[in-house]
């Protein structure tokens, strides 16, 4: 699921890069890297439990978007789909009293809450700005990135 999402998100930074929207491009590259890390976490968990990893074929992702809102909407829909899939896995783990899987999936539950909220917020910002004001979205992402760096520094000092 995260591996598929990683491959699906990857065209978004390329699209925004081609449009010279550096912050949007960087945001989606970071998202793709996070999804790859999530996929590798799942793969390692499967290996650690002694099972075999089966990775399904991934169909080609959408590579072009008419408007920025379409790219962000697609990413939000994918995050919501992953959340549904993780919730289903957690339900199965609970039904089977698989406490190891339950514990493993809790991190993903929290992560998906953050991912859906973050992508939903980005979608609202893109919708408010409109296609003609994407530089406002760029400014928003730059501020968010800067405040995130400031928070990281503050947490390291403590």
N, C-alpha and C positions, 0 to 999 in steps of 0.2 A: 504494500500500500504506500509506504513512504518512498520506496524506490520509484514506483510509478509516478507519484506526485513530483519527485525530484525531476524526472524526465519531462513531466508536463509543465513545470514551472520554468524550466530552462529557456524556452523561447521568449518568455516575457522580458528578461533582461536584454536579450538580443534585439527585440523589437524596440524597447525604450532606448537602447544604445544607438540604434540606427536613427532614432528621432532626436538624438542628442540630449536626452533627458537623463543626465548622469545619476542623479539621486534615485530616481525610479529604477534605473538599470541596476545600480548597486544594491538597492533594497531587495530586488528579486533574485540577484545572484546570491545574496546572503540567505534568502529563503531556500533556494535550491540546495545550497551547501548544508543547511540545517536538515532538510529532508533527507539528504544523503546520509548524514550522521544518524538520523533516526532509523533509516533502513539498515545501516550497519549494526545498530544496537539490536534490532530485531533478529538479524542474521546471527549475531553472536549468541543471543538468548537461545535460539533454536539449536545451535551447535552445542551450547552448554547443557541443554537438556538431553542431548544424545540423539536428537532427531536429524533428519536430512533436510537440507534447504532446497526448496523448489521455487525458482523465480520464473514467473510466467512471462510470456512475450509481452512487450509493451508496444502499443500502437503509436503511430506518429502523432505528436502533439500539435495543437493549433499553433502556427508560427506567425500569423499576421492578425492584427486586430484593427478594426476600423477606427475605434476610439479607445482611449486609455481605460475608460470605465469598463469596457468589455474584458480587458485583461485582468483587471482587479476583481471583477465579478466572478470570472472563471476561477481565479485563485481562491476566493472566498468559498465558492461552491465545492472546490476540491477539499478545502480544510473541513467543511461541514461533512463531506462524504467520509473523510478519514476519521472524523470524530464518531460518526455512526458505526464505522467498522471496528474501531477500538472499543466502543461501548458493547458491541456484539461479542467481541472476544472476551471482554471482562465478564459479561453475562454467562458465557460458556464456562469460563474459569470458575466462577462462583457456583454454578450448577454442578460442576464436577469436583468441587472442593479442592481445586488446584490453587493452593495458597501461594505457591511460587509464581505462577503466572499472574495471579491477582496482584501480588506485590510488584511485579515487574510492570504491569500495565498502569499502575497508579501514577507513575511519573508521566506517562503519555496522556492520561486523563487531564492532569494539570497543564501540561504543555499545550494540548489542544484547546483548552479554555483560553489560554493566552493567545494562541495563533488565530483563532476565530475572532476574538475581540480585536486584535491588532489589525487583521485584514478588513474587518467590518468598519473600523475607524478609518482606515485608508480609503475604503470605498466611499464613505460619507464625505471625506475631504475632497476626493476627486469629483464627486457629484456636485458638491457646492462650488468648487472652482470652475467646473465646466472645461470642455476641451480647449477653449481659447485661452485659458488661464492656468495651464499646467505648470508654469513657472512658480505659481503659488504653491502647488503641490511639492515642487522641488524645494522651495523654501521651508515648508512644513517638515519634510523628511530630513533636511539638513539640521533644523532645530532639534528634532527628535533624536537624531544621531548624536548631536553635541550634548544634549541633556543626558543621554544614556552614557556617554563617556564620562560626564561629570559625576553621575551616580556611581559608576564603576570605581572611579578614583576615590570618591567619598567612602565607599564600602571597604576599599583596601586600607584606608587610613585607620578605620575603626578596628 
